[in-house]
Amino acid sequence: MTNGNVLNDIRRIIEDGRRQAYAAAGQIAIATYWNIGRRIVEEEQNEQERAKYGTKLIANLARQLTLEYGSGFGQRSLEQYRRFYLSFKDMKITNACVRNLTWTHFRVIMREATPEGRQWYMKEASAA
């Protein structure tokens, strides 16, 4: 029979490790999405708010990336990644200030039209 204290301590260590791994993976995913959005803006929009009329970059990328990486890189997702970059251009500040926010948080916060509103929601969400 195993000592109950050791077993409980090991369970806690495992659970803490899992939480940290999930949080780290989430932060890496967020950084990946931001970088994808940045690259799309650089190519398609040349740092402008809107893409040039008739550009099919996202649709073409979505077809190719979905075949290779699955549905997380479809047209809708790529459009969200682009919007994420445009909404939060300084990823270092965003990442440092709200490390506990998930991609789901950011998708909701991006619905806010103003930078001030997004900052307010980020502050509120990170405090929760």
NORSULJO-V251070 format. One record per residue. RES is the residue in one letter. NEAR is the number of other ideal C-beta (glycine too) atoms within 8 Angstrom. D_LAST is the distance of its C-alpha to the last C-alpha in Angstrom with 2 decimals. Layout:
{{RES:NEAR:D_LAST} {RES:NEAR:D_LAST}}
This chain:
{{M:2:41.03} {T:5:38.01} {N:6:36.73} {G:6:33.61} {N:6:31.83} {V:8:32.47} {L:9:31.38} {N:8:28.06} {D:8:27.50} {I:8:28.36} {R:8:26.06} {R:8:23.14} {I:8:24.33} {I:8:24.61} {E:8:21.15} {D:8:19.62} {G:8:21.86} {R:8:20.94} {R:8:17.18} {Q:8:18.11} {A:8:20.62} {Y:8:18.39} {A:10:15.83} {A:8:18.93} {A:8:20.50} {G:10:17.54} {Q:10:17.67} {I:8:21.43} {A:9:21.29} {I:13:19.19} {A:10:21.76} {T:8:24.53} {Y:12:23.52} {W:14:23.25} {N:8:26.68} {I:11:28.18} {G:14:27.13} {R:9:28.58} {R:8:31.80} {I:16:32.20} {V:12:31.82} {E:9:34.32} {E:8:36.80} {E:12:36.61} {Q:13:35.48} {N:6:36.76} {E:5:33.57} {Q:6:34.16} {E:4:31.65} {R:4:33.75} {A:8:35.91} {K:6:39.66} {Y:4:41.13} {G:4:42.33} {T:8:40.39} {K:6:39.72} {L:10:37.89} {I:13:34.70} {A:8:36.78} {N:8:39.06} {L:11:36.34} {A:13:34.57} {R:8:37.85} {Q:8:38.52} {L:11:35.07} {T:11:34.55} {L:5:37.87} {E:6:36.92} {Y:6:33.20} {G:5:32.40} {S:6:30.44} {G:6:27.37} {F:12:29.65} {G:10:31.12} {Q:8:31.63} {R:6:28.42} {S:11:26.35} {L:15:28.38} {E:9:27.89} {Q:11:24.09} {Y:13:24.45} {R:14:26.70} {R:10:24.33} {F:13:21.47} {Y:14:23.85} {L:9:24.99} {S:10:21.51} {F:10:20.40} {K:6:23.74} {D:6:22.62} {M:9:20.97} {K:6:21.20} {I:7:19.00} {T:11:16.48} {N:11:16.45} {A:6:16.39} {C:8:13.55} {V:10:11.00} {R:9:12.39} {N:5:9.50} {L:11:9.79} {T:7:12.47} {W:9:15.51} {T:6:14.32} {H:11:11.43} {F:12:14.24} {R:9:16.68} {V:8:14.78} {I:13:14.13} {M:11:17.84} {R:6:18.92} {E:9:18.34} {A:4:21.81} {T:6:21.35} {P:6:20.11} {E:6:18.69} {G:9:16.74} {R:13:15.42} {Q:8:14.45} {W:9:12.64} {Y:11:10.67} {M:14:10.04} {K:8:8.86} {E:8:6.47} {A:11:5.32} {S:11:5.51} {A:5:3.81} {A:4:0.00}}
